[in-house]
Amino acid sequence: MPVKVGLCGLGTVGRGTVRVLSRNAAVLAHRSGVGIELVQIGARNAVPDADTGAIPFTRDIFAVATNPEVDILVELIGGIEPARELVLTAIANGKQVVTANKALIATCGNEIFAAARARGVTVAYEASVAGGIPIIKALREGLAANRIRWLAGIINGTSNFILSEMRDKGRQFADVLAEAQLLGYAEADPTLDVEGIDAAHKLVILAALAFGMPLRPDAVYIEGITAIQPEDVVYAGELGYRIKHLGVARRNGEGIELRVHPTLVPERSLIAQVHGVMNAIMVKGDAVGATLYCGPGAGAEPTASAVIADILDIARRLDGGGRDATPVPGGGPDAGEPLAVLDIAAAESAHYLRVSALDKPGVLSQLAQILSAHGISIEAIIQKEPAPGQDHVPLIMLTNRTRESEVRAAIGAIERLESVSGPVVHLRKEALDDA
Ligand SMILES: NC(=O)c1ccc[n+]([C@@H]2O[C@H](COP(=O)([O-])OP(=O)(O)OC[C@H]3O[C@@H](n4cnc5c(N)ncnc54)[C@H](OP(=O)(O)O)[C@@H]3O)[C@@H](O)[C@H]2O)c1
């Protein structure tokens, strides 16, 4: 008997999923061992085409969640409500669930996984992080032997596209954003992408899985890319770095750092070579060392690839009668590990500081003294010539790895100097090679 799938949402990912299910039906039947049959589609509007035309359609998505014929409900409508209600209804009706919805998993996942555990069904969410890259599977299965020390990822394609264009062509943020919207890489309202919220949702899911902790969307420190200025992209390059928007989850002895922000990464690192809308995630395990997963983080068929992999997994298990024993977010901490999410003040990284300072002797030593008083050393520095008619010059410094609270205190003291004008530009830097 084929496994019967009900699919809700017929947008970019929904259409891609129907198309790939139809195109690869024979191979999927072979791989699942039982066949996969799409028995119902629910969405607001049906636009029948060659792939969807023959499949029963309903405007009532809850009819799919309660349809006795459906084994697996695939949620591709997006957003929180009614997606949450839909998924909980499906679980209550004993359906297995597949979703691509990062916002839903990050914000309501604790409730959803608890309901699924109680009902003995699976909620699979591979497509919710980094589209086509099988990073959830890598963390759940391939890296299961490891204690994860840290992970860091380019997990928002829109932000990566904008930063890549700013670097390659010296363009301004607003100008590239407008093009990204025209190309369909950025939504009409790009806030979730460029303010880092979408990346934070994905980071929360990855961290919960990597560290066995509950999903904590409230605890992520978030900075987007809207304040990145072209000169900082250039100065970072002169120092041998590229600016990438990273989500970082890291154990630091006291607890877990969860942070999303623009980050300088060494230009020779593999992750620095990930351009445009591509995504990449580095994961450092205690046994395997550093690993890198790279690929398309969005798009109809790349995301469908992940959705269908989840459907196949569930189909195989249903066929074998086995139980899903692999971990889910919040499945439990590694033994003895502190899982408190740390305030950003307790996070540790290296830092990039750009100071607009008076071009006169003694100013540099004032800055060095302030940094030193906070236990911070300067690892590299660039001092530019003053522009014609200007008495201030940009001073760009890279610091050693240090606690955020110390850097913030030092920045406050630097900004109070009479010889310094305007706010200090502050970015973080990660070597991505530490233990
Ligand atoms: N697009 C990607 O590349 C990508 C990648 C990874 C993950 N995802 C995730 O995949 C999910 C779907 O994304 P998408 O890009 O495919 O979205 P989309 O193109 O906006 O499609 C959403 C579909 O769901 C329907 N829908 C929304 N609310 C509904 C409701 N209350 N009742 C019935 N139908 C409803 C929409 O109908 P209308 O068109 O009538 O509104 C549309 O058919 C989201 O959770 C997203 O975060 C997307």
Ligand as a Chemical Component Dictionary entry (heavy atoms), coordinates in Angstrom:
data_LIG
# 
_chem_comp.id                   LIG 
_chem_comp.type                 NON-POLYMER 
_chem_comp.pdbx_formal_charge   0 
_chem_comp.three_letter_code    LIG 
# 
loop_
_chem_comp_atom.comp_id 
_chem_comp_atom.atom_id 
_chem_comp_atom.alt_atom_id 
_chem_comp_atom.type_symbol 
_chem_comp_atom.charge 
_chem_comp_atom.model_Cartn_x 
_chem_comp_atom.model_Cartn_y 
_chem_comp_atom.model_Cartn_z 
_chem_comp_atom.pdbx_ordinal 
LIG N1  N1  N 0  10.429 29.673 -0.690 1  
LIG C1  C1  C 0  11.525 29.038 -0.277 2  
LIG O1  O1  O 0  12.539 28.985 -0.981 3  
LIG C2  C2  C 0  11.531 28.361 1.072  4  
LIG C3  C3  C 0  12.696 27.718 1.504  5  
LIG C4  C4  C 0  12.698 27.038 2.725  6  
LIG C5  C5  C 0  11.558 27.040 3.508  7  
LIG N2  N2  N 1  10.452 27.715 3.066  8  
LIG C6  C6  C 0  9.261  27.659 3.907  9  
LIG O2  O2  O 0  8.261  26.939 3.214  10 
LIG C7  C7  C 0  6.970  27.445 3.566  11 
LIG C8  C8  C 0  6.233  27.845 2.293  12 
LIG O3  O3  O 0  6.975  28.861 1.640  13 
LIG P1  P1  P 0  6.600  29.340 0.165  14 
LIG O4  O4  O 0  7.741  30.175 -0.277 15 
LIG O5  O5  O -1 6.186  28.191 -0.656 16 
LIG O6  O6  O 0  5.340  30.278 0.481  17 
LIG P2  P2  P 0  4.261  30.845 -0.559 18 
LIG O7  O7  O 0  4.827  30.834 -1.943 19 
LIG O8  O8  O 0  3.764  32.123 0.014  20 
LIG O9  O9  O 0  3.106  29.743 -0.515 21 
LIG C9  C9  C 0  2.229  29.585 0.562  22 
LIG C10 C10 C 0  1.007  28.828 0.070  23 
LIG O10 O10 O 0  0.154  28.555 1.181  24 
LIG C11 C11 C 0  -1.138 29.112 0.934  25 
LIG N3  N3  N 0  -1.692 29.582 2.196  26 
LIG C12 C12 C 0  -1.132 30.454 3.053  27 
LIG N4  N4  N 0  -1.949 30.604 4.119  28 
LIG C13 C13 C 0  -3.027 29.823 3.893  29 
LIG C14 C14 C 0  -4.211 29.569 4.624  30 
LIG N5  N5  N 0  -4.444 30.163 5.781  31 
LIG N6  N6  N 0  -5.099 28.704 4.093  32 
LIG C15 C15 C 0  -4.876 28.108 2.926  33 
LIG N7  N7  N 0  -3.776 28.301 2.173  34 
LIG C16 C16 C 0  -2.868 29.164 2.677  35 
LIG C17 C17 C 0  -0.885 30.242 -0.025 36 
LIG O11 O11 O 0  -2.065 30.610 -0.690 37 
LIG P3  P3  P 0  -2.195 32.085 -1.353 38 
LIG O12 O12 O 0  -1.181 32.099 -2.456 39 
LIG O13 O13 O 0  -3.577 32.180 -1.805 40 
LIG O14 O14 O 0  -1.851 33.060 -0.257 41 
LIG C18 C18 C 0  0.152  29.583 -0.932 42 
LIG O15 O15 O 0  -0.465 28.648 -1.779 43 
LIG C19 C19 C 0  7.223  28.604 4.531  44 
LIG O16 O16 O 0  7.130  28.151 5.847  45 
LIG C20 C20 C 0  8.659  29.012 4.220  46 
LIG O17 O17 O 0  9.314  29.613 5.319  47 
LIG C21 C21 C 0  10.412 28.355 1.875  48 
# 
loop_
_chem_comp_bond.comp_id 
_chem_comp_bond.atom_id_1 
_chem_comp_bond.atom_id_2 
_chem_comp_bond.value_order 
_chem_comp_bond.pdbx_ordinal 
LIG N1  C1  SING 1  
LIG C1  O1  DOUB 2  
LIG C1  C2  SING 3  
LIG C2  C3  SING 4  
LIG C2  C21 DOUB 5  
LIG C3  C4  DOUB 6  
LIG C4  C5  SING 7  
LIG C5  N2  DOUB 8  
LIG N2  C6  SING 9  
LIG N2  C21 SING 10 
LIG C6  O2  SING 11 
LIG C6  C20 SING 12 
LIG O2  C7  SING 13 
LIG C7  C8  SING 14 
LIG C7  C19 SING 15 
LIG C8  O3  SING 16 
LIG O3  P1  SING 17 
LIG P1  O4  DOUB 18 
LIG P1  O5  SING 19 
LIG P1  O6  SING 20 
LIG O6  P2  SING 21 
LIG P2  O7  DOUB 22 
LIG P2  O8  SING 23 
LIG P2  O9  SING 24 
LIG O9  C9  SING 25 
LIG C9  C10 SING 26 
LIG C10 O10 SING 27 
LIG C10 C18 SING 28 
LIG O10 C11 SING 29 
LIG C11 N3  SING 30 
LIG C11 C17 SING 31 
LIG N3  C12 SING 32 
LIG N3  C16 SING 33 
LIG C12 N4  DOUB 34 
LIG N4  C13 SING 35 
LIG C13 C14 SING 36 
LIG C13 C16 DOUB 37 
LIG C14 N5  SING 38 
LIG C14 N6  DOUB 39 
LIG N6  C15 SING 40 
LIG C15 N7  DOUB 41 
LIG N7  C16 SING 42 
LIG C17 O11 SING 43 
LIG C17 C18 SING 44 
LIG O11 P3  SING 45 
LIG P3  O12 DOUB 46 
LIG P3  O13 SING 47 
LIG P3  O14 SING 48 
LIG C18 O15 SING 49 
LIG C19 O16 SING 50 
LIG C19 C20 SING 51 
LIG C20 O17 SING 52 
# 
